[in-house]
Each structure stands twice: as structure tokens, then as C-alpha cells.
Amino acid sequence: MPIFPTTDRSHSPPVVTGGIIALTVLVFFWQLLWSGQAPPGFPPWASPAAMQLALDPSGGRWWTLLSHALIHAGWMHLIFNMLGLMVFGPLVEARLGRIGFGLLYVCGAVGAALAHIGMTGAPAVGASGAIAAVAGAFLILWPTVRLMVPLATVPIPAWVLIGLYIAKDLYLSGPGHALAGNIATWAHLGGYGVGIVSALVLLWLRLLPRSPFDVLSMFERWRRKSAFRASVAEGERAAASRRVSPVDEQALNDIALRRAAISERVAARDLAGAARLYAELVAAHAGADAATTLPRKAQLELATHLMATGERVLGVLAYERFAKVYRDEPEARQVRLLVAMVCLREFNQPERAAGMLSGLRTRLSAADDLALFDELKAELDRVRPDPGAAML
């Protein structure tokens, strides 16, 4: 079924994708030239010349592990396969590069052939296994991209559509369904496996740069959001337990001693040690936001260190307390923008982001800061249709 991405494709032309399509179409026309030589009772594509390229389960022709992806069993077989490559190929090629995409396609064709040979004894033709590898990589690299399917009223996320195709092939590959309708389902599943595993390994090893849209980045954002929500909930519970009585003198003394120790570590440039002590301070006195905020310079340095070392949950909390306690300091403007951006885009905390943006725009003067504010305000309006008070 033809499917069309609804995303922007403003990147370099998909040269390899176009080249594969052109080569496959040319080979199909070559098949037509030999179609009159098909043995009696065989389909037109099954000429002796074409069968030399078909997947050979007997293992006598090793090149058919790849060449089978160049021939097709009719016009509809060719058209639907090439439509699938046109849909998934350009975006995957943009992420992997031309060489990487070409290697993925070749490995997908070979992997699909090996899976088919391992599970069936029938010859096979078609590029669907190699295209399944491209679709599998698409699933990992662009899972939330919406695809428009003919007759559908709304675009469908890629993970839903590709997941349905995988589920279909899993069902048809079960007992009693092998090669159902002459569909080489095991070749499809082998291709999906090659694409999914390849993309995950490249992202995991950082051989492929992460993007905000791939599966691993989405999982990391989910993990940070969960940790942030847990931290906020713990702080709220701790604060509620302390509201029954004012902070006693012993608690104030403990806070003062801990703050002094943290400030000493910051002054000595032991920011890792200061971060550890600060985490303990926040956990021990979660309800005393202002009291647990360090002197201006120390708080800012510590928050910056936490963000730079990946401790984004605690880093955002430290920046947020800096912005509240030192609201009139020049650094507070950029800090509030940063906190709003992280809370909105990573932690899914629009109300917290709105608190940082409230009243901020009139305090900004730099063009970049104003542009970022407007961008964040527009995003906030989309997730909060009725934002209430103005944020100027």
C-alpha cells in the first residue's frame, strides 16, 4: 500500500535511493525482453535468464543472495516495492549518508535472503526484503513521523504502520501460513531485523549522531522525565511533611553547615564533590528552597556543572532555584530561558516552563534571547491552548 511521509524533506537529494529504483526498473524491462522464453506453465518473468538471478535456496548460485532484489514477478510487484522504497528511502538515506544507506540496502537484501532460505525451500524474487530493512531503520530513526495512507482520514505514525506490517508478517509466517499468497514473509522479517538492529547499534555506539526523533533519544527523554517527576514528587512529599511545623533551629544549623561545605568545594574547584553534597542537601531539606540555595556565583557554577555532566534533573532544579532567589541578576534571564526550554521540550512540564517565562520578555534585550522566548512561547501555546495570564 503506498504511504507518503508528511514531514519536510529539505535535505540533499536521495541519490542512492533514486539509483536503486532506476536500476531495478531497468532490470525489469530486461526481464520483459526475455519473457517469451519462459517455460510452459511458468509466469512470464520466469525465463531462464531471469531465473539465474532469482534466489536459489540450493546454494548453487551465491550471487542470488543479492541479485534476487533486482527482479520482480510482474508490474504490480515492482510498483508497490518501488513506492515503498520512495517513501522510506530518502529520510533514511539522509540520516545514514549515501554509503551507509547503500550498505544497509545490500545487507538487508542478503539478510532477507538468508532468513528465507533458512525457513523455506522455495525460490524467491523481489526487493521487499531489502526495503523491509530500510523500513526497519526508519522505525528506529523516525518512529513518530506521520505517514499518509490512501483512504485514511488522518496521518498514521510510522511506528504504528510499520508495526502493523511486521505483525502481519509474523502472523503469516506461523504454522499453516508459510508463503501465504506467495508472500515471502520470512524474507520480510529478516529484512526488518537487519534494519532495526543496524540502526540501534549505530545509535548505541554513537557511530550515527543522535537526533531528537530517534528511538534512543525518545527513551532518554522519557527516562529523564520520569526521574524529574519522581524528584519533584519526593520534594513535594518532603515539603508537605515539614509544613506541620516551622523549620527548627537544628535544621537551620544543618543547612548552614551543608551550604558552607558545598561552597568550600566549589571554591576549591571540586565541582563533582560539591554536586554530591548538593544532592544530599536537597534531599535532606527538600521543602526549604531558598534556604538550600547557595550564594549566587556558587549556585550558578554548580548548576552549570550539573547540566554539563548529564545530571539534568538536579541541574534544572539548581538553575530554577537560582532564577527564583536571584531573579534580578543579569544571569537570571538566560537561566530562566534555559529552564523553560528544558522543562518544555525534555521534561514535558509546561506549567513549570510557563512560570519561568512569565514576565520575562520585557526584561530581554538581545535578539537571540527574544527569538528563543517567542519560539518557546509559541510551543507553550500549542500545548496549553488557554495559557491564561500573558507572559510579557
Sequence and secondary structure as in RCSB ss.txt:
>XXXX:A:sequence
MPIFPTTDRSHSPPVVTGGIIALTVLVFFWQLLWSGQAPPGFPPWASPAAMQLALDPSGGRWWTLLSHALIHAGW
MHLIFNMLGLMVFGPLVEARLGRIGFGLLYVCGAVGAALAHIGMTGAPAVGASGAIAAVAGAFLILWPTVRLMVP
LATVPIPAWVLIGLYIAKDLYLSGPGHALAGNIATWAHLGGYGVGIVSALVLLWLRLLPRSPFDVLSMFERWRRK
SAFRASVAEGERAAASRRVSPVDEQALNDIALRRAAISERVAARDLAGAARLYAELVAAHAGADAATTLPRKAQL
ELATHLMATGERVLGVLAYERFAKVYRDEPEARQVRLLVAMVCLREFNQPERAAGMLSGLRTRLSAADDLALFDE
LKAELDRVRPDPGAAML
>XXXX:A:secstr
   EE S   SS  HHHHHHHHHHHHHHHHHHHTGGG  TTS TT  HHHHTTSB TTSS TTHHHHGGG  SSH
HHHHHHHHHHHHHHHHHHHHHHHHHHHHHHHHHHHHHHHHHHHH  S B  SHHHHHHHHHHHHHHSTT EEE T
T SS EEHHHHHHHHHHHHHHHTSTT TTGGG  HHHHHHHHHHHHHHHHHHHHTTSS   TTSHHHHHHHHHHH
HHHHHHHHHHHHHHHHHTTS   HHHHHHHHHHHHHHHHHHHTT HHHHHHHHHHHHHHTTT TTTT   HHHHH
HHHHHHHHTT HHHHHHHHHHHHHHTTTSTHHHHHHHHHHHHHHHTS  HHHHHHHHTTTGGG  SHHHHHHHHH
HHHHHHHH SS  S   
